[in-house]
Structure formats: C-alpha cells, structure tokens
Amino acid sequence: MDNKRRNSCILYVASVAILFGIDQFTKYLATAYLKGKEPFILIKNVFQLHYLENQGAAFGVLQGKKFWFVAITSIMLLLMVLVYVRSPLEKRYRWARLVLIVLTSGAIGNLSDRLRLDYVVDFFYFELINFPIFNVADIYVTVGIAAMAILLFFYYKEEDLERLLPFWKKSGKQGS
C-alpha cells in the first residue's frame, strides 16, 4: 500500500471515529438529560428533544428484528469499506469518499447502539409534521444516501462508476 492510499485510509478511520464520537456523545446527553423526563421543547408545537428507545427502523417498522438490522448493516459496512479502500484517489472521487465516511459513521453509530443496548437512542422530534424521532446517526445516513444519489445521477458518468464500483457493469456491456 502506497503512502497516498495509507493516508486516505487513515483519514477514513479518523473521520469515521470523530463522527461516530459526535453521534455517541449526543446519545449520551439524550440519555443523561432526557430519559425518564418530559420532552424538552425547543420550538413549541414544532421541534423538541424527546427520548426514545427504538428497537425498530424508521416509522417503528421491524420492531425487535435485531438480527436483521445487524446482518444488513454489517454487509453494508463491508461494502462501504471495500468501495472506499478501492476508490480512485483522484480529486473527482473525493465526494464519493466523503459520502462513504458519513454513511459509515451513521451505520456504525446505530449498529453500536443495537449491539450494546438492543435498541437505538433517538431524541430529535419534529412535532409539527409528526416526523419519526431520530438521532445524529440517522442524519448521517439520510444525508449520505441523498448525497450519493445526487452523485450517482448527476455527477458521475458510467465510466466513473466502473472505476468507483468494481462490480458496476455498463448496461448492455458483454462480460469477459
């Protein structure tokens, strides 16, 4: 492994660790200051901090399906690490690497909760639209997926995807 690749991997691990730390610190604060208490109203009838122990996914689906969450998240983490490590170090792919850092951080943040606690600590609640209660890791995942979709649909071309994703095959391309 050359120095540029090693430095990129160090940046990946350090960045993920920092974002993971932010997620875990906010969950610690939520547990310490919100658990067992009335929601903390930031903007009346709009936004509040509301402690919730979520054993499911968004909108409360798949409650108690820890095995599936852990399995799917582990597979996705493996794929993200593989794509990051194999991604070209050219400037053009910097955005993809950044998005992979954010997605990895979110996945690890919620996976850590599931493994340690058997639930995910959620605490942000938009009462105005009755949006599901969420956390910082959820923000990472949501923003990361949106950013990756924008990159895939509007920034990268087919040739870029073939370089970024070794398993990507151009439609109609014959296998060798």
C-alpha positions in Angstrom: 0.0 0.0 0.0 1.5 3.3 -1.0 1.6 6.4 1.2 -1.3 8.2 -0.5 -3.6 5.2 -0.1 -2.5 4.6 3.5 -3.1 8.3 4.3 -6.6 8.1 2.7 -7.4 5.0 4.9 -6.2 6.8 8.0 -8.4 9.8 7.1 -11.3 7.4 6.6 -10.9 5.8 10.0 -10.2 9.1 11.8 -13.1 10.8 10.2 -15.5 7.9 11.0 -14.2 7.9 14.6 -14.9 11.6 15.0 -18.4 11.5 13.5 -19.2 8.3 15.5 -18.0 10.1 18.6 -20.3 13.0 18.0 -23.2 10.6 17.5 -22.5 8.7 20.7 -21.9 11.9 22.7 -25.3 13.3 21.6 -26.9 9.9 22.6 -25.2 10.1 25.9 -26.5 13.6 26.5 -30.0 12.4 25.5 -29.9 9.5 27.9 -28.4 11.6 30.7 -30.8 14.6 30.4 -33.9 13.4 28.6 -34.5 9.8 29.7 -37.5 9.5 32.0 -38.3 13.2 31.7 -40.8 15.2 29.8 -39.7 16.3 26.3 -37.6 19.4 26.1 -39.5 21.9 24.0 -37.2 23.9 21.7 -39.9 25.4 19.5 -43.5 24.9 20.8 -45.6 22.6 18.6 -42.7 22.4 16.1 -39.5 20.8 17.4 -38.5 19.1 20.7 -36.0 16.8 22.2 -37.8 13.6 23.1 -36.0 10.5 24.4 -37.0 7.2 22.7 -35.5 3.7 22.8 -36.2 2.4 19.3 -35.9 -1.3 18.6 -37.0 -0.9 15.0 -36.3 1.2 12.0 -37.8 4.4 10.8 -41.5 4.8 11.5 -41.3 2.0 14.0 -41.2 -0.8 11.4 -39.4 -4.1 12.1 -39.6 -3.8 15.9 -37.4 -6.3 17.7 -35.7 -7.6 14.5 -32.1 -7.0 15.8 -30.6 -9.9 13.9 -31.7 -8.5 10.5 -30.5 -5.0 11.4 -27.1 -6.3 12.5 -26.8 -8.6 9.4 -27.8 -6.0 6.8 -25.8 -3.2 8.5 -22.7 -5.5 8.7 -23.0 -6.3 5.0 -23.4 -2.7 4.0 -20.4 -1.7 6.2 -18.3 -4.3 4.5 -19.3 -3.0 1.1 -18.7 0.7 2.0 -15.3 -0.1 3.4 -14.4 -2.1 0.3 -15.6 0.7 -2.1 -13.7 3.3 -0.1 -10.5 1.4 0.0 -10.7 0.6 -3.7 -11.9 4.0 -4.8 -9.5 6.0 -7.0 -7.7 8.7 -5.1 -8.3 11.3 -7.8 -10.0 14.6 -6.9 -13.1 13.6 -8.9 -13.9 10.8 -6.4 -13.3 13.0 -3.3 -17.1 13.5 -2.9 -17.8 9.8 -3.0 -15.2 9.1 -0.4 -16.7 11.9 1.8 -20.2 10.4 1.4 -18.8 6.9 2.3 -17.3 8.4 5.5 -20.7 9.9 6.5 -22.6 6.7 5.7 -20.2 4.5 7.5 -20.3 6.7 10.6 -24.1 6.6 10.7 -24.2 2.8 10.2 -21.7 2.2 12.9 -23.4 4.7 15.3 -26.8 2.8 15.2 -25.2 -0.6 15.0 -23.2 0.2 18.1 -26.4 1.0 20.0 -28.1 -2.2 18.8 -25.2 -4.4 19.8 -24.7 -2.7 23.2 -28.2 -1.8 24.2 -30.6 -3.8 22.0 -32.2 -0.5 20.8 -31.2 2.8 19.2 -31.4 6.0 21.2 -33.4 8.6 19.3 -34.2 12.1 20.5 -34.9 14.7 17.8 -38.7 15.1 17.1 -40.4 17.4 14.6 -43.8 17.6 16.2 -45.2 20.0 13.5 -45.2 17.2 10.9 -45.1 14.3 13.4 -41.9 13.0 11.8 -40.4 9.9 13.4 -38.0 10.6 16.3 -34.4 10.3 15.0 -30.8 10.8 16.0 -27.4 12.1 14.6 -26.5 8.7 13.0 -29.9 8.8 11.2 -29.0 12.3 9.9 -25.6 10.9 8.6 -27.4 8.1 6.8 -30.1 10.2 5.4 -27.8 13.0 4.2 -25.3 10.4 2.9 -27.9 8.5 0.9 -29.3 11.7 -0.6 -25.8 12.9 -1.5 -24.8 9.6 -3.0 -28.0 9.6 -5.1 -27.1 13.1 -6.4 -23.6 12.0 -7.2 -24.7 8.8 -9.0 -27.5 10.5 -11.0 -25.9 13.9 -11.8 -22.2 13.9 -11.2 -20.6 10.6 -12.1 -20.7 9.2 -15.5 -20.9 5.5 -16.4 -17.1 5.3 -16.7 -16.6 6.9 -13.3 -18.9 4.3 -11.7 -17.0 1.4 -13.3 -13.8 2.8 -11.6 -15.5 3.6 -8.3 -17.6 0.4 -8.1 -15.6 -2.6 -9.4 -18.8 -4.7 -9.6 -20.6 -2.0 -11.7 -21.3 -3.1 -15.3 -22.4 -0.8 -18.0 -25.8 -1.9 -19.3 -25.5 -3.9 -22.4 -21.8 -4.5 -21.8 -20.7 -8.0 -22.5 -18.9 -9.9 -19.7 -15.4 -11.1 -20.4 
